[in-house]
Amino acid sequence: MVRGDETGWDVRVDDGVAVVELPRRLALDGAASGRLSDALVGAVSRDDVDRVVTIVNVEHPLSAALHDVVVRGARAAAANGVTDWHVVAEHEAKAVAVAREIHTVETSVFTAEPRAASA
């Protein structure tokens, strides 16, 4: 598992699935973007990974840096035999915006109910 320090993103592999969680207040500068990209490419490059699930909780418009990370991850995923990439978001438009960047792997978009805040 690789966590994004102050940015709050999380990339982990669970039973052959690379899981990428993008928090509500995700802000990616050059260094944070590089760390997220490296974590994603590392996860999708593992021999035991054949699919990716990205959970998009980002509340503001998606940045160009995030789109670049997704494109780089999708290219690495395709090169390493990943067959499916699922994008889950509370708002379908955000999931579609991420999925639109993934041209090299079969992509599915799902909407999810927002999680209740922990007390």
N, CA and C atoms as an extended XYZ file, in Angstrom:
357
Properties=species:S:1:pos:R:3:atomname:S:1:resname:S:1:resid:I:1 pbc="F F F"
N         0.841       -1.170        0.000 N   MET     1
C         0.000        0.000        0.000 CA  MET     1
C         0.886        1.233        0.000 C   MET     1
N         0.509        2.214       -0.789 N   VAL     2
C         1.235        3.467       -0.844 CA  VAL     2
C         0.234        4.579       -0.592 C   VAL     2
N         0.505        5.384        0.400 N   ARG     3
C        -0.365        6.526        0.703 CA  ARG     3
C         0.308        7.802        0.240 C   ARG     3
N        -0.509        8.783       -0.114 N   GLY     4
C        -0.022       10.020       -0.691 CA  GLY     4
C         0.324       11.105        0.295 C   GLY     4
N         0.811       10.751        1.462 N   ASP     5
C         1.210       11.750        2.448 CA  ASP     5
C         0.083       12.753        2.671 C   ASP     5
N         0.408       14.037        2.517 N   GLU     6
C        -0.560       15.098        2.787 CA  GLU     6
C        -1.710       15.144        1.783 C   GLU     6
N        -1.546       14.551        0.621 N   THR     7
C        -2.599       14.609       -0.385 CA  THR     7
C        -3.730       13.630       -0.106 C   THR     7
N        -3.469       12.568        0.646 N   GLY     8
C        -4.507       11.656        1.099 CA  GLY     8
C        -4.919       10.561        0.140 C   GLY     8
N        -4.301       10.447       -1.033 N   TRP     9
C        -4.672        9.356       -1.928 CA  TRP     9
C        -4.104        8.038       -1.395 C   TRP     9
N        -4.633        6.942       -1.912 N   ASP    10
C        -4.216        5.621       -1.461 CA  ASP    10
C        -4.190        4.684       -2.664 C   ASP    10
N        -3.095        3.955       -2.836 N   VAL    11
C        -2.986        2.942       -3.879 CA  VAL    11
C        -2.573        1.652       -3.200 C   VAL    11
N        -3.344        0.593       -3.415 N   ARG    12
C        -3.032       -0.700       -2.809 CA  ARG    12
C        -3.445       -1.812       -3.757 C   ARG    12
N        -2.907       -2.995       -3.523 N   VAL    13
C        -3.295       -4.167       -4.301 CA  VAL    13
C        -3.975       -5.141       -3.354 C   VAL    13
N        -5.172       -5.568       -3.738 N   ASP    14
C        -5.957       -6.475       -2.916 CA  ASP    14
C        -6.497       -7.591       -3.806 C   ASP    14
N        -5.969       -8.788       -3.632 N   ASP    15
C        -6.449       -9.973       -4.350 CA  ASP    15
C        -6.480       -9.774       -5.866 C   ASP    15
N        -5.371       -9.276       -6.415 N   GLY    16
C        -5.246       -9.122       -7.854 CA  GLY    16
C        -5.876       -7.865       -8.422 C   GLY    16
N        -6.330       -6.976       -7.544 N   VAL    17
C        -6.964       -5.734       -7.970 CA  VAL    17
C        -6.170       -4.552       -7.419 C   VAL    17
N        -5.763       -3.657       -8.311 N   ALA    18
C        -5.145       -2.406       -7.866 CA  ALA    18
C        -6.281       -1.457       -7.523 C   ALA    18
N        -6.301       -0.982       -6.284 N   VAL    19
C        -7.345       -0.071       -5.813 CA  VAL    19
C        -6.714        1.302       -5.625 C   VAL    19
N        -7.312        2.295       -6.272 N   VAL    20
C        -6.820        3.665       -6.196 CA  VAL    20
C        -7.946        4.519       -5.619 C   VAL    20
N        -7.710        5.096       -4.440 N   GLU    21
C        -8.711        5.975       -3.827 CA  GLU    21
C        -8.217        7.412       -3.884 C   GLU    21
N        -9.054        8.269       -4.436 N   LEU    22
C        -8.726        9.678       -4.577 CA  LEU    22
C        -9.643       10.474       -3.652 C   LEU    22
N        -9.078       11.162       -2.657 N   PRO    23
C        -9.887       11.829       -1.631 CA  PRO    23
C       -10.603       13.080       -2.137 C   PRO    23
N       -11.532       13.544       -1.337 N   ARG    24
C       -12.342       14.710       -1.685 CA  ARG    24
C       -11.501       15.936       -2.006 C   ARG    24
N       -10.522       16.228       -1.214 N   ARG    25
C        -9.751       17.464       -1.365 CA  ARG    25
C        -8.378       17.203       -2.000 C   ARG    25
N        -8.364       16.380       -3.012 N   LEU    26
C        -7.115       16.044       -3.690 CA  LEU    26
C        -6.548       17.260       -4.416 C   LEU    26
N        -5.311       17.582       -4.094 N   ALA    27
C        -4.594       18.657       -4.786 CA  ALA    27
C        -3.234       18.095       -5.173 C   ALA    27
N        -2.952       18.087       -6.449 N   LEU    28
C        -1.708       17.496       -6.934 CA  LEU    28
C        -0.788       18.568       -7.495 C   LEU    28
N         0.345       18.792       -6.807 N   ASP    29
C         1.392       19.609       -7.410 CA  ASP    29
C         2.304       18.652       -8.163 C   ASP    29
N         3.388       19.137       -8.711 N   GLY    30
C         4.278       18.282       -9.499 CA  GLY    30
C         4.802       17.082       -8.731 C   GLY    30
N         5.239       17.290       -7.490 N   ALA    31
C         5.799       16.196       -6.694 CA  ALA    31
C         4.722       15.183       -6.305 C   ALA    31
N         3.562       15.662       -5.863 N   ALA    32
C         2.477       14.757       -5.464 CA  ALA    32
C         1.962       13.979       -6.670 C   ALA    32
N         1.875       14.645       -7.807 N   SER    33
C         1.453       13.980       -9.035 CA  SER    33
C         2.420       12.856       -9.395 C   SER    33
N         3.708       13.127       -9.276 N   GLY    34
C         4.726       12.120       -9.559 CA  GLY    34
C         4.641       10.924       -8.630 C   GLY    34
N         4.405       11.188       -7.337 N   ARG    35
C         4.288       10.082       -6.366 CA  ARG    35
C         3.061        9.227       -6.663 C   ARG    35
N         1.932        9.872       -6.976 N   LEU    36
C         0.719        9.123       -7.296 CA  LEU    36
C         0.921        8.315       -8.573 C   LEU    36
N         1.505        8.928       -9.571 N   SER    37
C         1.753        8.235      -10.834 CA  SER    37
C         2.664        7.028      -10.621 C   SER    37
N         3.741        7.202       -9.869 N   ASP    38
C         4.658        6.091       -9.599 CA  ASP    38
C         3.959        4.962       -8.848 C   ASP    38
N         3.116        5.314       -7.872 N   ALA    39
C         2.394        4.294       -7.111 CA  ALA    39
C         1.421        3.536       -8.006 C   ALA    39
N         0.710        4.254       -8.857 N   LEU    40
C        -0.251        3.614       -9.762 CA  LEU    40
C         0.452        2.714      -10.768 C   LEU    40
N         1.494        3.217      -11.399 N   VAL    41
C         2.243        2.409      -12.371 CA  VAL    41
C         2.838        1.183      -11.680 C   VAL    41
N         3.359        1.362      -10.482 N   GLY    42
C         3.904        0.225       -9.733 CA  GLY    42
C         2.851       -0.830       -9.450 C   GLY    42
N         1.657       -0.398       -9.074 N   ALA    43
C         0.582       -1.348       -8.759 CA  ALA    43
C         0.112       -2.092      -10.005 C   ALA    43
N        -0.110       -1.388      -11.105 N   VAL    44
C        -0.629       -2.053      -12.312 CA  VAL    44
C         0.438       -2.866      -13.028 C   VAL    44
N         1.687       -2.685      -12.639 N   SER    45
C         2.788       -3.436      -13.257 CA  SER    45
C         3.055       -4.764      -12.565 C   SER    45
N         2.403       -5.009      -11.454 N   ARG    46
C         2.603       -6.278      -10.755 CA  ARG    46
C         2.003       -7.426      -11.559 C   ARG    46
N         2.671       -8.568      -11.529 N   ASP    47
C         2.216       -9.744      -12.277 CA  ASP    47
C         0.851      -10.247      -11.818 C   ASP    47
N         0.510      -10.053      -10.545 N   ASP    48
C        -0.736      -10.591      -10.016 CA  ASP    48
C        -1.934       -9.658      -10.199 C   ASP    48
N        -1.753       -8.506      -10.820 N   VAL    49
C        -2.847       -7.542      -11.002 CA  VAL    49
C        -3.431       -7.676      -12.408 C   VAL    49
N        -4.774       -7.865      -12.475 N   ASP    50
C        -5.421       -7.940      -13.782 CA  ASP    50
C        -6.568       -6.948      -13.924 C   ASP    50
N        -6.820       -6.159      -12.887 N   ARG    51
C        -7.848       -5.124      -12.976 CA  ARG    51
C        -7.559       -3.992      -12.010 C   ARG    51
N        -8.201       -2.855      -12.268 N   VAL    52
C        -8.012       -1.654      -11.458 CA  VAL    52
C        -9.390       -1.133      -11.066 C   VAL    52
N        -9.510       -0.688       -9.837 N   VAL    53
C       -10.705        0.027       -9.385 CA  VAL    53
C       -10.228        1.384       -8.880 C   VAL    53
N       -10.787        2.438       -9.449 N   THR    54
C       -10.474        3.787       -9.005 CA  THR    54
C       -11.721        4.383       -8.377 C   THR    54
N       -11.590        4.823       -7.128 N   ILE    55
C       -12.691        5.431       -6.389 CA  ILE    55
C       -12.438        6.931       -6.363 C   ILE    55
N       -13.286        7.678       -7.058 N   VAL    56
C       -13.102        9.115       -7.223 CA  VAL    56
C       -14.024        9.853       -6.259 C   VAL    56
N       -13.440       10.392       -5.196 N   ASN    57
C       -14.195       11.194       -4.235 CA  ASN    57
C       -13.927       12.683       -4.422 C   ASN    57
N       -13.124       13.042       -5.399 N   VAL    58
C       -12.682       14.419       -5.614 CA  VAL    58
C       -13.904       15.318       -5.798 C   VAL    58
N       -13.957       16.419       -5.008 N   GLU    59
C       -15.135       17.285       -5.069 CA  GLU    59
C       -15.009       18.438       -6.050 C   GLU    59
N       -13.794       18.828       -6.386 N   HIS    60
C       -13.603       19.935       -7.320 CA  HIS    60
C       -13.339       19.388       -8.722 C   HIS    60
N       -13.304       20.237       -9.730 N   PRO    61
C       -13.029       19.734      -11.088 CA  PRO    61
C       -11.702       18.975      -11.141 C   PRO    61
N       -11.656       17.961      -11.956 N   LEU    62
C       -10.455       17.146      -12.062 CA  LEU    62
C        -9.349       17.930      -12.756 C   LEU    62
N        -8.161       17.840      -12.209 N   SER    63
C        -7.033       18.623      -12.714 CA  SER    63
C        -6.349       17.939      -13.895 C   SER    63
N        -5.601       18.730      -14.642 N   ALA    64
C        -4.799       18.191      -15.744 CA  ALA    64
C        -3.769       17.210      -15.205 C   ALA    64
N        -3.227       17.484      -14.012 N   ALA    65
C        -2.239       16.581      -13.407 CA  ALA    65
C        -2.854       15.211      -13.139 C   ALA    65
N        -4.090       15.186      -12.650 N   LEU    66
C        -4.751       13.904      -12.388 CA  LEU    66
C        -5.014       13.171      -13.699 C   LEU    66
N        -5.431       13.879      -14.718 N   HIS    67
C        -5.641       13.246      -16.018 CA  HIS    67
C        -4.339       12.637      -16.539 C   HIS    67
N        -3.238       13.337      -16.377 N   ASP    68
C        -1.938       12.810      -16.813 CA  ASP    68
C        -1.576       11.542      -16.060 C   ASP    68
N        -1.852       11.509      -14.748 N   VAL    69
C        -1.583       10.320      -13.939 CA  VAL    69
C        -2.398        9.144      -14.460 C   VAL    69
N        -3.670        9.377      -14.749 N   VAL    70
C        -4.547        8.304      -15.233 CA  VAL    70
C        -4.070        7.788      -16.587 C   VAL    70
N        -3.708        8.681      -17.490 N   VAL    71
C        -3.226        8.263      -18.813 CA  VAL    71
C        -1.966        7.414      -18.672 C   VAL    71
N        -1.032        7.856      -17.865 N   ARG    72
C         0.200        7.089      -17.669 CA  ARG    72
C        -0.107        5.725      -17.049 C   ARG    72
N        -1.000        5.700      -16.065 N   GLY    73
C        -1.387        4.431      -15.440 CA  GLY    73
C        -2.074        3.500      -16.420 C   GLY    73
N        -2.926        4.051      -17.286 N   ALA    74
C        -3.629        3.224      -18.267 CA  ALA    74
C        -2.665        2.608      -19.270 C   ALA    74
N        -1.686        3.371      -19.692 N   ARG    75
C        -0.688        2.829      -20.628 CA  ARG    75
C         0.100        1.697      -19.971 C   ARG    75
N         0.509        1.905      -18.724 N   ALA    76
C         1.254        0.858      -18.004 CA  ALA    76
C         0.371       -0.362      -17.785 C   ALA    76
N        -0.896       -0.139      -17.458 N   ALA    77
C        -1.824       -1.248      -17.236 CA  ALA    77
C        -1.963       -2.093      -18.496 C   ALA    77
N        -2.179       -1.441      -19.622 N   ALA    78
C        -2.326       -2.175      -20.888 CA  ALA    78
C        -1.060       -2.940      -21.229 C   ALA    78
N         0.075       -2.332      -21.004 N   ALA    79
C         1.352       -2.978      -21.317 CA  ALA    79
C         1.609       -4.187      -20.426 C   ALA    79
N         0.959       -4.239      -19.276 N   ASN    80
C         1.189       -5.325      -18.333 CA  ASN    80
C         0.019       -6.294      -18.240 C   ASN    80
N        -0.900       -6.252      -19.212 N   GLY    81
C        -1.951       -7.255      -19.290 CA  GLY    81
C        -3.170       -7.016      -18.423 C   GLY    81
N        -3.319       -5.828      -17.859 N   VAL    82
C        -4.531       -5.524      -17.095 CA  VAL    82
C        -5.698       -5.494      -18.078 C   VAL    82
N        -6.789       -6.158      -17.727 N   THR    83
C        -7.900       -6.297      -18.659 CA  THR    83
C        -9.086       -5.384      -18.377 C   THR    83
N        -9.265       -4.954      -17.137 N   ASP    84
C       -10.442       -4.157      -16.770 CA  ASP    84
C       -10.048       -3.012      -15.850 C   ASP    84
N       -10.726       -1.877      -16.022 N   TRP    85
C       -10.522       -0.721      -15.147 CA  TRP    85
C       -11.912       -0.182      -14.823 C   TRP    85
N       -12.275       -0.215      -13.560 N   HIS    86
C       -13.575        0.264      -13.101 CA  HIS    86
C       -13.378        1.599      -12.391 C   HIS    86
N       -14.222        2.565      -12.715 N   VAL    87
C       -14.166        3.878      -12.094 CA  VAL    87
C       -15.477        4.080      -11.341 C   VAL    87
N       -15.358        4.381      -10.051 N   VAL    88
C       -16.517        4.568       -9.189 CA  VAL    88
C       -16.485        5.991       -8.647 C   VAL    88
N       -17.610        6.694       -8.743 N   ALA    89
C       -17.696        8.052       -8.211 CA  ALA    89
C       -19.126        8.336       -7.787 C   ALA    89
N       -19.264        9.267       -6.876 N   GLU    90
C       -20.588        9.699       -6.444 CA  GLU    90
C       -21.333       10.356       -7.608 C   GLU    90
N       -20.616       11.129       -8.386 N   HIS    91
C       -21.211       11.820       -9.530 CA  HIS    91
C       -20.701       11.188      -10.818 C   HIS    91
N       -21.609       10.728      -11.646 N   GLU    92
C       -21.242       10.027      -12.870 CA  GLU    92
C       -20.304       10.851      -13.753 C   GLU    92
N       -20.498       12.158      -13.783 N   ALA    93
C       -19.658       13.007      -14.631 CA  ALA    93
C       -18.178       12.897      -14.248 C   ALA    93
N       -17.879       12.782      -12.962 N   LYS    94
C       -16.477       12.644      -12.537 CA  LYS    94
C       -15.928       11.286      -12.958 C   LYS    94
N       -16.718       10.247      -12.811 N   ALA    95
C       -16.277        8.917      -13.216 CA  ALA    95
C       -16.045        8.875      -14.724 C   ALA    95
N       -16.929        9.475      -15.472 N   VAL    96
C       -16.793        9.497      -16.925 CA  VAL    96
C       -15.557       10.305      -17.325 C   VAL    96
N       -15.293       11.417      -16.622 N   ALA    97
C       -14.116       12.230      -16.932 CA  ALA    97
C       -12.831       11.434      -16.746 C   ALA    97
N       -12.771       10.606      -15.714 N   VAL    98
C       -11.596        9.758      -15.504 CA  VAL    98
C       -11.558        8.659      -16.559 C   VAL    98
N       -12.675        7.982      -16.756 N   ALA    99
C       -12.731        6.865      -17.712 CA  ALA    99
C       -12.392        7.315      -19.133 C   ALA    99
N       -12.717        8.540      -19.472 N   ARG   100
C       -12.444        9.070      -20.810 CA  ARG   100
C       -10.941        9.072      -21.128 C   ARG   100
N       -10.114        9.108      -20.103 N   GLU   101
C        -8.661        9.127      -20.291 CA  GLU   101
C        -8.067        7.734      -20.465 C   GLU   101
N        -8.865        6.699      -20.264 N   ILE   102
C        -8.374        5.324      -20.284 CA  ILE   102
C        -8.784        4.690      -21.608 C   ILE   102
N        -7.898        4.754      -22.596 N   HIS   103
C        -8.209        4.259      -23.934 CA  HIS   103
C        -7.686        2.854      -24.187 C   HIS   103
N        -6.813        2.380      -23.326 N   THR   104
C        -6.073        1.161      -23.629 CA  THR   104
C        -6.574       -0.074      -22.881 C   THR   104
N        -7.542        0.105      -21.998 N   VAL   105
C        -8.062       -0.987      -21.173 CA  VAL   105
C        -9.585       -0.881      -21.172 C   VAL   105
N       -10.280       -2.011      -21.130 N   GLU   106
C       -11.740       -2.014      -21.038 CA  GLU   106
C       -12.159       -1.288      -19.759 C   GLU   106
N       -13.054       -0.305      -19.895 N   THR   107
C       -13.415        0.556      -18.765 CA  THR   107
C       -14.907        0.486      -18.484 C   THR   107
N       -15.256        0.485      -17.189 N   SER   108
C       -16.646        0.539      -16.746 CA  SER   108
C       -16.783        1.680      -15.754 C   SER   108
N       -17.934        2.336      -15.763 N   VAL   109
C       -18.197        3.457      -14.871 CA  VAL   109
C       -19.375        3.098      -13.973 C   VAL   109
N       -19.234        3.393      -12.687 N   PHE   110
C       -20.277        3.133      -11.706 CA  PHE   110
C       -20.466        4.367      -10.843 C   PHE   110
N       -21.689        4.597      -10.393 N   THR   111
C       -21.917        5.655       -9.425 CA  THR   111
C       -22.186        5.005       -8.076 C   THR   111
N       -21.783        5.689       -7.032 N   ALA   112
C       -21.924        5.152       -5.679 CA  ALA   112
C       -22.525        6.216       -4.785 C   ALA   112
N       -23.264        5.773       -3.807 N   GLU   113
C       -23.802        6.694       -2.805 CA  GLU   113
C       -22.635        7.225       -1.978 C   GLU   113
N       -22.694        8.492       -1.586 N   PRO   114
C       -21.615        9.018       -0.741 CA  PRO   114
C       -21.596        8.290        0.595 C   PRO   114
N       -20.379        8.119        1.127 N   ARG   115
C       -20.239        7.482        2.431 CA  ARG   115
C       -20.574        8.491        3.523 C   ARG   115
N       -21.231        8.020        4.565 N   ALA   116
C       -21.527        8.893        5.699 CA  ALA   116
C       -20.222        9.218        6.419 C   ALA   116
N       -20.121       10.433        6.878 N   ALA   117
C       -18.919       10.839        7.621 CA  ALA   117
C       -18.859       10.085        8.940 C   ALA   117
N       -17.663        9.699        9.319 N   SER   118
C       -17.484        8.987       10.590 CA  SER   118
C       -17.691        9.946       11.747 C   SER   118
N       -18.311        9.449       12.777 N   ALA   119
C       -18.547       10.295       13.962 CA  ALA   119
C       -17.350       10.312       14.857 C   ALA   119
